[in-house]
């Protein structure tokens, strides 16, 4: 069974959802999110941990 380029692109985009969420939300530990996502994201647990880290509440910036 072969997959088309659109299917492969969809799954690659899905794999990097935690990284995108963390970047958009500007979490302070984005480097950790990226490392966990890249190296452990292939396990479902690693992907969920990266998503949880990217989704955590961000402290308000003090000016």
C-alpha positions as CSV (number, residue, x, y, z in Angstrom):
1,X,0.0,0.0,0.0
2,X,1.4,3.4,-1.0
3,X,0.5,6.7,0.4
4,X,0.2,9.9,-1.7
5,X,2.1,13.1,-0.9
6,X,-1.0,14.7,0.6
7,X,-1.5,11.9,3.1
8,X,2.2,12.0,4.1
9,X,2.1,15.8,4.5
10,X,-1.1,15.5,6.7
11,X,0.6,13.0,9.1
12,X,3.8,15.1,9.3
13,X,1.7,18.2,10.1
14,X,-0.2,16.2,12.7
15,X,3.1,15.0,14.2
16,X,4.3,18.6,14.8
17,X,1.1,20.0,16.3
18,X,2.7,20.3,19.8
19,X,5.5,22.3,18.3
20,X,3.2,24.6,16.4
21,X,0.9,25.1,19.4
22,X,3.9,26.0,21.6
23,X,5.3,28.4,19.1
24,X,2.0,30.2,18.6
25,X,1.4,30.4,22.3
26,X,5.0,31.5,22.9
27,X,5.6,29.1,25.8
28,X,8.9,29.8,27.7
29,X,10.1,26.2,27.3
30,X,9.6,25.9,23.5
31,X,13.0,24.2,23.1
32,X,11.9,21.4,25.4
33,X,8.7,21.0,23.5
34,X,10.5,20.7,20.2
35,X,13.0,18.2,21.5
36,X,10.4,16.0,23.1
37,X,8.2,16.2,20.0
38,X,11.0,15.4,17.6
39,X,12.6,12.6,19.6
40,X,9.7,11.1,21.5
41,X,6.7,12.2,19.5
42,X,6.6,8.8,17.7
43,X,5.4,7.3,20.9
44,X,1.9,8.4,21.7
45,X,3.0,9.3,25.3
46,X,5.8,11.5,24.1
47,X,3.4,13.3,21.7
48,X,0.9,13.9,24.5
49,X,3.6,15.1,26.9
50,X,4.8,17.6,24.3
51,X,1.3,18.8,23.7
52,X,0.6,19.2,27.4
53,X,3.8,21.2,27.8
54,X,2.8,23.4,24.8
55,X,-0.7,23.9,26.2
56,X,0.1,24.8,29.8
57,X,-0.8,28.2,31.0
58,X,1.8,30.9,30.3
59,X,2.5,33.4,33.1
60,X,1.6,37.0,32.3
61,X,4.5,39.1,31.3
62,X,5.5,41.8,33.7
63,X,6.4,45.2,32.3
